[in-house]
Each structure stands twice: as C-alpha cells, then as structure tokens.
Amino acid sequence: MTTLAFYRGKGTVVDRAIRWASRGEFSHVELADLGRGLGLSASARDGGVRIKPIDFASEHWDVVEIPWIAQAGSWARAVEHIAAPYDYLGIFGSQALALSRHYRKAWFCSELCAHALGLDAPQSYSPQSLFRAVTFGRRAFQAGGQIGNYARGNEVADLA
C-alpha cells in the first residue's frame, strides 16, 4: 500500500505562497515509507528528487494511505528519477500560470507523487489537488467502489 504525507507546517514564505496559490492547507507532499521513516519526493531545498529521513509523526504532516496502489510500484516509478533536478519551469508553467507546461527531465513534489501513482498529467497537481484526489479515491475504495483510473488532471472520472 502506498502512503503519501502532506506538509501543512508554517514553513517558509515559499510554503505560504504555495498554500495561497493552491487555495489549500498543504505546501508539499512526500511518498512516505512509515516503517523506515523515509520520504521520497522532489524538493527545491534539497536540489531535486531525493530520499531522506523524515518524522511523519509530527503535527505538520497529514498521512494518507492509498490501499489500491502497491508501494513497490509507486516507489519504483519515483526512484527512477532520483537526482533529477527540481522543476522550476514546471512549477511556474503548470501551477502559477496553469499552462500545463513542464520540463520532462525535472520534477516538483506533487508532480513526482502523481507520476508515482500513475495519474495522467502529473504536472497539473498541486499538493492540495493531489490530496483532494487521493482522499476522494480513498473514500470510494472504502465504500467498495472500483477505483480504476480515478483522476485525470484535476477532474475526477471513472469511479463506477
């Protein structure tokens, strides 16, 4: 089962700008390995895609389990991009300007996590919109619905 951890801490001015721009409470997201205390994501602070120890038990993180996606598969898709640079062009072109533009060899956090989950147009997700998509999918899964490809871009589809 894949787990995502969404950051809601005060953070920096950049964190506040991301929350403001996405009209949400989250400014960052990590693929989380709770058993080993590791996070896998893209971070401008860390220079791009990396794995590092993170305490997800703090009040700054909201952890969401995604039981319909195997952790091995999502981590494998993300690990392929370790050491890739941070996608400054993508965060500006797909989030700030909503043009769905991104640099294919670089990643920002929610783009990498959406890619790891196998979602279409991963560059269209902010941490907040990814949170909405996976929590919606989780509720459908728990209700016994078939998830399928439950999200495309920022629209929900195919939940029957």
Phi and psi in degrees as a GROMACS rama.xvg file:
@    title "Ramachandran Plot"
@    xaxis  label "Phi"
@    yaxis  label "Psi"
@TYPE xy
-82.0905  145.144  THR-2
-128.586  133.765  THR-3
-112.188  144.723  LEU-4
-121.822  125.913  ALA-5
-106.517  127.987  PHE-6
-88.1601  127.452  TYR-7
-122.158  6.81806  ARG-8
-64.9909  165.069  GLY-9
-57.0761  -49.3311  LYS-10
62.7797  -150.834  GLY-11
-100.032  -178.332  THR-12
-62.1943  -31.7432  VAL-13
-66.1162  -42.9987  VAL-14
-58.9867  -44.2537  ASP-15
-64.8633  -38.078  ARG-16
-65.5005  -40.2295  ALA-17
-64.7223  -44.7645  ILE-18
-62.5416  -40.6697  ARG-19
-64.7779  -47.8284  TRP-20
-64.5812  -35.3725  ALA-21
-94.0272  3.82797  SER-22
51.4038  46.5531  ARG-23
-143.389  -171.084  GLY-24
-106.103  -4.61161  GLU-25
-112.789  141.267  PHE-26
-120.353  -4.12994  SER-27
-158.736  154.987  HIS-28
-142.366  144.902  VAL-29
-129.591  143.931  GLU-30
-71.9801  127.359  LEU-31
-114.601  129.785  ALA-32
-105.605  92.527  ASP-33
-64.6028  -34.5075  LEU-34
-63.1505  -36.9468  GLY-35
-102.598  -4.14772  ARG-36
66.3077  37.9916  GLY-37
-116.798  145.383  LEU-38
-119.389  141.881  GLY-39
-124.132  121.406  LEU-40
-167.109  -177.246  SER-41
-107.332  134.997  ALA-42
-141.142  128.984  SER-43
-63.9393  -37.6692  ALA-44
-60.5772  -35.1466  ARG-45
-98.1348  3.17508  ASP-46
87.3836  10.2165  GLY-47
136.93  -149.106  GLY-48
-78.2212  130.668  VAL-49
-157.724  165.673  ARG-50
-115.36  135.349  ILE-51
-153.17  157.62  LYS-52
-68.9944  135.373  PRO-53
-142.249  139.427  ILE-54
-89.1992  93.7742  ASP-55
-77.7052  -4.87614  PHE-56
-79.8937  -10.4217  ALA-57
-70.4638  162.662  SER-58
-69.2572  -5.96343  GLU-59
-82.6744  -7.23676  HIS-60
-120.325  137.106  TRP-61
-108.82  119.041  ASP-62
-99.2006  130.373  VAL-63
-125.47  119.11  VAL-64
-84.7496  141.477  GLU-65
-122.234  85.5732  ILE-66
-68.9338  -15.8921  PRO-67
-89.3984  0.435287  TRP-68
-123.687  123.289  ILE-69
-68.5201  135.842  ALA-70
-61.4639  -38.7306  GLN-71
-58.589  -42.6236  ALA-72
-68.2345  -43.9416  GLY-73
-68.0985  -41.3165  SER-74
-64.8914  -40.1375  TRP-75
-61.1057  -41.9088  ALA-76
-64.7589  -35.8021  ARG-77
-79.375  -40.1236  ALA-78
-60.5495  -29.0671  VAL-79
-56.0509  -20.8762  GLU-80
-108.119  11.6868  HIS-81
-54.2582  136.789  ILE-82
77.3638  0.58483  ALA-83
-67.06  148.758  ALA-84
-71.9911  165.043  PRO-85
-73.0864  141.366  TYR-86
-92.0811  77.1935  ASP-87
-64.1203  -41.3645  TYR-88
-61.2739  -43.5017  LEU-89
-66.668  -41.6748  GLY-90
-64.4249  -34.9165  ILE-91
-77.1045  -48.4113  PHE-92
-74.5375  -27.3387  GLY-93
-105.405  -23.4767  SER-94
-106.066  -55.423  GLN-95
-67.7045  -42.0981  ALA-96
-101.656  -7.14024  LEU-97
52.4632  41.6161  ALA-98
-97.7116  -3.47561  LEU-99
59.1772  32.7917  SER-100
-99.0803  143.168  ARG-101
-159.376  161.588  HIS-102
-90.8875  120.094  TYR-103
-65.7094  -17.2972  ARG-104
-106.085  11.3201  LYS-105
-134.809  161.162  ALA-106
-140.077  148.824  TRP-107
-112.786  167.995  PHE-108
-55.9214  -55.6461  CYS-109
-70.0124  -29.824  SER-110
-63.693  -46.6911  GLU-111
-64.0662  -43.6161  LEU-112
-66.4359  -40.9341  CYS-113
-63.915  -39.9379  ALA-114
-61.404  -44.4549  HIS-115
-61.446  -31.6653  ALA-116
-80.722  -8.95538  LEU-117
83.0548  21.9488  GLY-118
-80.4746  146.539  LEU-119
-69.466  151.454  ASP-120
46.8729  57.9769  ALA-121
-59.2485  -26.6569  PRO-122
-67.8998  -12.4296  GLN-123
-83.5816  -6.36329  SER-124
-93.9787  131.31  TYR-125
-93.7831  168.428  SER-126
-55.5232  -39.2015  PRO-127
-67.6398  -45.0127  GLN-128
-69.5431  -32.0082  SER-129
-67.3059  -41.2848  LEU-130
-57.867  -46.1264  PHE-131
-60.4888  -44.4193  ARG-132
-63.652  -46.9702  ALA-133
-74.2393  -32.2404  VAL-134
-72.1208  -35.1367  THR-135
-64.0747  -47.2917  PHE-136
-61.867  -38.4509  GLY-137
-63.3106  -43.6473  ARG-138
-62.0247  -41.3814  ARG-139
-64.6161  -42.4026  ALA-140
-62.3768  -45.1721  PHE-141
-66.0129  -28.3614  GLN-142
-81.3786  -2.5016  ALA-143
94.598  6.97377  GLY-144
-75.0024  156.946  GLY-145
-86.6923  128.682  GLN-146
-79.1424  -49.7764  ILE-147
56.6393  -146.187  GLY-148
-88.2694  85.925  ASN-149
-76.0864  -10.7703  TYR-150
-147.11  138.723  ALA-151
-130.424  119.944  ARG-152
59.8239  -125.94  GLY-153
-107.493  11.4322  ASN-154
-108.57  142.604  GLU-155
-89.4277  137.425  VAL-156
-150.43  163.28  ALA-157
56.7751  50.5331  ASP-158
-98.4684  -1.14261  LEU-159
